[in-house]
Amino acid sequence: MLGVTIRRDAPIKLHRFVDYFQGFEKVRAVRDRFGPQTEKVLEDLKVEFFSSRFGFMGVSEEDGHLIVSTHYLRNGEERELYLDVIHELVHVRQFQDGRKFFPEDIDYPDRPTEIEAYKVAVEEARRIGMKEEEILEYLKVPWMDDDDYTKLLGNLGIKVVTGSD
């Protein structure tokens, strides 16, 4: 009817995670997730880069590979990229365990998978010497409004001290 053919089975071009992200097998936060299988998991893990000025990184719900914005990869602050990779590797582990990332009945800041991944990232941020103010700034992401941000902080056990406290 339209006079066109649209192929809908285009393969995704994947790269090896370790070709772009080296040394994560030595990070304790990563080793704690994967144990003695850390090197093998990261060796086998694929990463898909997509071209967009929007977006950061995530994990495919279909097969558990990492998905990364090339714009974010090129322009993101190094510590934030590092923490985001660790956060997403927690999701890779969750995927391997059969956990659901996006349950529709649970708001983002209340999702157990997100709380776990953020807790690991916050712990790692503290380990690498980030100040609490920097961590709070790192946790402000564009897809959460102020109420969700406050809820996430509460779920992470982070108490924000203001001048009036």
Order of alpha helices (4+ residues) and beta strands (2+ residues): beta-alpha-alpha-alpha-beta-beta-beta-alpha-alpha-alpha-alpha-alpha
